[in-house]
Amino acid sequence: MVNVYPRLLGRTVRSGMPRVPMIRPFASAFALITTLIFGTALPMSGADGKIQVSDFGKTSEGVSVFKYVLTNSKGAEAAVTNYGATLIALKVPDRDGKIGDVVLGYDNVESYEKGTSYFGGTIGRYGNRIAKGQFTLDGKMFQLPTNDGPNCLHGGKIGFNKRVWAGVDRSRANAQVLELSYTSEDGEEGFPGKLQVRVTYTLAQDKNELRIDYEATTDKDTVINLTNHSYFNLTGTPSKDILQHELVLDARQFTPVDATLIPTGELRAVAGTPFDFSKATAIGARINQDDEQLKFGRGYDHNWVLERTAKGGLQVAAEVFEPSSGRVLNVLTTEPGIQFYSGNFLDGTAVGKGGQTYGHRTGLCLETQHFPDSPNHANFPSTELKPGQTYRTTTVLRFSIRK
């Protein structure tokens, strides 16, 4: 099918320094063009025929949903659905050249509709938690749905991961590119402002690297914190747990939480605690220590404050090494924080791809983000977005092999 959407202009990447504003002046051309592309998703074959498109089922309301498969010359494959702008599968080689799928997910849209684990979804309007579902902006208090105990989690009861997005092929000679867009109306899940959102997945042709670019504009003051919620298992065998994965986080501080997993506002040093991943450490090495924070999260489910250099831009936030496969994942981001979640609430009830059940700690999340509950903490980097400004963040998943 011919691509019916106009080609968009290029983009820039914001700094992401913790104390640098998260938004930049908005290019006026984007406002005009996005009005043309936001709508019902359509199938596509790609300008060069490389992106593979297939049906992924229909939602409970009868809306057709599609699966887009991006491939490269190095053996990598990324599968994405426009339901939730969700990363379904990510296949990369191990040290022996064997291709394995390293993310958890489902085989059809029905399972994503019913699922509660956010596998691979684009999370918004606000990723992570907001205390009591409340925040004050411009002197007005906004009430959001409370879907995680007393708090609002991942945008409310029907977040961006439960919406149908529009898909456009932006492939070029050196990469396959899928652009997904969605309009969140003013008042959706209690958030102010009509928000126009774009998420772009780019798989480089000559390296096993998946880039995710986020961009959004609003017509009213609002708050925003977008991220991807993929669960990684670098063994490629999700029946195995992730406790032997070795993790490095480029962070000297984390944000401790209360019993409902809301940050207290403190930035606490990781040194001398089970939260110190400044050197490669097996995830399972200290996860069961007698530590109040670990008890609150039933393991790791916390935000780390990333070290940022003055130059800003994309910087390495995390590295994960899986010894049996040799796979290495480096996470680069422009964001000031990263939520490391060790799959503590997976309990074997989710039946994923190929009928595989996902047991306790069989996947780990590295959600690049602004901090949880930022609208209620003046000392956290701001998540406010105003009309005439553009929200931009970038995250890169870079895979390599260690012999």
N, C-alpha and C positions, 0 to 999 in steps of 0.2 A: 504493500500500500504506500502511496506517495505521502511523504511527510507534509501534513497540512498546517503545521505551525511555523511562524517566522523564526529565523535564526536570531539568537540573542547576542547582545554585545559581550565583550570580555569582562573579566572581573578582577578585582584586587583583593588581597588578603589583609585583614586587620592585624594589629600587633599581638593582642592577647596577653600583654603584660598585666599582672594582677592589679596594678594601680593606674593603668592606662584605660581610658574609656573604651567600651566594647563596640562603639558604633562610630561610623564615619559619615560625612556628607553623602547624600543620596544622589546618584546619577539620574537626572530627570528622564532620560530615555527609557529607563527600566519601568517607570510608572506607566508610560504609554504602552509599551510592548506587552507587559504582563497581563493587561486587560484582555489581550487577544488569546493568550494561551491557557488561562486557568479555566478548566471545565472538565467534561467527561473524558476519561482516558480512552485513547484509541490505539489499536494495534499498529505495529510498524515493522518494516523489514530492515530499516537502516539505510542511510544514504549509499553505503557501499555494500549492502547485503550481509554484513558481518554479524550484527546483533540478531540473535535468534529469538523469535517471539512465538509464544504459544499460549493457548487458553490455560487459565489457572482456576477456572470455576466461576461461580456466581455467588454473590453475597446473599444473605437471607432476604434481602430486598430485591433480588433479581438483577443486580448490577454486574456486568461482566468484568472480570479481573484477569490480568495478563501476567505472564512470566517472561522476563527478559534475561537472556544469557549472554554475558560478555566474555570473550576469550582473548588470549594473547599467544604469542609465539613461544613462550617459556613454559607452557603447560598449565597456566592458571586459568581458572574459570570462576566468574562471579555471577550468581543468579539472584535477580531482584524481582519482586512483585510490586505493582503499583497499589496494592492494598497495604497501606501503612508505610509506603516507601521502604519496604522491608528487605533486608538482605537475607535471602533464603538459604543460600549455600555459598561457600568459598572454598574452592579446591586448589591445593598447591602440592608440589612434590615434597617427599621426604628425602633423607640423605641417599637412599637407594633409587631415587627417581620415581617411586610409587606415589601416585596421585591420591590424596585423601581430602575429604570434606572436613574442615576444621571449625565449622560453626553448627550450633544446634538449630533446629527448625522443624517445619511441618511440610507435608506433601500437597496440601490443598488449602484453599482460602477458608473453607469451613472450619478447619482446625485453628487457623489464625483468629477467626472471629470468636471462637469459643475459648481460646487460650488466654491464660492469665499471667504468663511469664514474660511477655514482651519480647519473645525471641526475635532478634534482628531488626526490630522496628525502629522507625524514626520517632523519637519521643518529643512531645511538645503539647501544649504551648510552653510548658515549663517542666523540664526534666528534673527528676528527683522530687524532694518533698517540700511542701510549704506548710508551716505550722498552723494547725486548726483550719486550714484552707482559707486563711485570711491574710490580706496585706493592705496597706494604705498607700495610695498613690495620688498626688496632687490634693491631699487633704481628704480624700474619699476612701472609705473602706470597701473592699471588694470581698465577697464571699464565694469561694469555690466549692465544688463537691468534695466531701471527705470520703475517700475510698481506701484509706490505709489507716485503720484505727481512727484517731481524731484528726488525721492530717490528709492533705491532698497529695497524691503521688502521681508523677508522670503525666500531668495535664488534666487529671480528673477521670471521670467514669468512661468517657469516650474521647480518648486522646488522639493525637495525630496518627498513632499506630493502628487505629481502628477506622481510618478514613480512606476513601478511594482517591488517589492522586491521578493527575494527568501525566502521561509519559511522552517524551520527545527524544528522538535520536539526534545527538550532537557529535557523532563519531568523526574522527579525523584520522589522518594517515598514521600518526604515532600512538593512537589510543582509541579505545571504544568508550563512548561517553553516553550515559543515559541521564537525562534531565527529568525530574519529577516535580510537579508543582501542585499547590493546594491553596485554596482561599479559606481562611478561618474567619467566620463572620463575627462582627462586634457582638459580644456577650456570650460567645460559644464557651461552654463550661465555666461561665462566670468572668472570663477575661475581657477587659475593655479593648476596643479597637478592632477594625477589620484588618486582618493580617494576611498579607500575600507572601507565601513561602515557596522557596525553591531549594531542592536538594539534588545535587549532581554527583553521580557515581562515575569515576573515571578509572578504567583499567589500562595501565600503560602496556604498549605492545612489546617492549624490550626488557621489561623487568616485572617481577611479581609484586606489584604495588597497587593497591586500591586506594584511591583518593576520594574523600567525601567532602564536598563543599556545601555549606549552608548559607542561604541568603534570605532576608525577609524585610518587608517594609510595613508600616502601619499608618492608619489615618487618625489615630488617637494615641495619646500616651499609654504605654502598656509595659508589661514585663515579658521577657522571653529567655529561654534557655533550652536550646535544641541539642540532642545527642543521638547516637546510635546505640542500641541495646543488644548487640550481638553477644552470644555466649560462645567462648572459644574453648576448644579442646584440641590441642595440637597433636595429640596422638592420632587423630583421625578415626578413633574408635570410641564413641561416646558411652560405651558400657564401662570404660575406665574412668576413674576420677582424675581430678586435676591437681592432686596434692603433691605430686612429684614435679610439677612444672616449677621452674626456677624463675623468680620474678625480681626485676629491678624497677624501682620507682624513683624518678629524679625529684625527690621532695625531702625537705628537712622538717616539715610540719604537716599535721593533719588537723581536721576539724572534729574534735570529739563531740559526741551526741548524748542526748538524754535517752531514757528508756523507750521513747517512741521514735528514735533515730532522727531527731531534729537537732542540728548543731546548737551547742550552747553559746557560740560566739567566740569561744577561745580558739586561738591558733596554738596548738600544743606541739612541742618538739617530739620527733619520733625517736630520737636517740635514747637507747636503753629500754625501749618498749618493743612489744611484738609487731609494732607498726613500722619498724625500721627496715626498709627494703633498699637502702642505699647501696648495698652489695647483694649480689645474686643469692637468693635464699629460697629454698623449697617452700611452697605455699603451706604445706602441711607441717612445717617444722615447729611452729609456735601457735598454730590456730586453736589449739585446745588448752592453752595456758589459762591460769586462773587470773583473768584480767576483766575488769568491769566492762570495758568497751567491747571486748570480744563477746561477752555474755549478752550485751545489748543487741549486737548484730547477729548472734548465733554463729559467729565467725567474722570474717571481714565484710563489711558493708559500709564503707566510710569514704569520705572525700580527702584526698591528699592535695596539699598546696604545692603546686609545681614550682620548681626553680626556673626563673626566666632571666635571660640575658637582656642587656639594654637594647640590643638590635631588634628584639621581638620576632615576629613571624613564626614560621614552622620550626619547632624545636622538639627534640626527643623527650617524651614524657615517661615511657615505659618500655621495658624489654622483657619478653617471655621466652624461655628456652625449655624445650621438651626433650629430655635426654634420649629416650628410646627411638624417637623418629629423627632427631637432629634438627627439627624445625625451629626456627627463631622468628618471633614476631616483634618488630619494633613499631611502637605507636608514636607518631609525631602529631603535634597539635599546635594551634594558636591560642588555645584556651588556658585559663589560669589554674584549673583544677582537673582532677581525674578521680572518678568513683571506682574503686576496686571492690568488686563483689564476688565472693567465692562460691556462689551457687548454693547458699545455705538452705534456701527454701525449696529447692528441687527435691521431690520426695518419691519419684517413680510413678506418679499419676499421669504425667504428660507423656503421651505416645507420639513420637516424632517421626522423622523421615524413615521409611522402610520398616515401620512398626517398632522402631527402637524406643524403649522407655528410658527416660532421663532421670537417673537416680541422684541421690544426694551428692552435691559437689562434683557433678560431671561436666560442668562448664563454668568458666570464669568470665566476668564482664570488666571491661576497662572503658568506662563511659567518660569521654572528654567533655568538660562542662565548666560553667560557672558554678559557684558553690551552692549547696542546698539552702533553701530558705533565705536566699540573699535579700529579697525585698524587705525582710524583717531584721536585717543586720546592717547597720550603716557602715561598719568596718569591713564588710565584704565587698569585692568588686561589684559594681553596679550592673544590674540586668535590665535597666530601663531602656526603652526604645521610644523615640519620639517621631512624629511626622517629619518628613524631610530628611531623615537619617536612614541608613541601611545597616542592618545587622549582618555581619559576615564572620563566619568561622570556618576553619578547615581542619580535617583530621586525615592522616595518611596511615594506612596499614601496610607495612613493608615486611615482606617475608624473605628469609634467606635460609641457608643450611649451615649447620656446624657439624663437622666430621667427628 
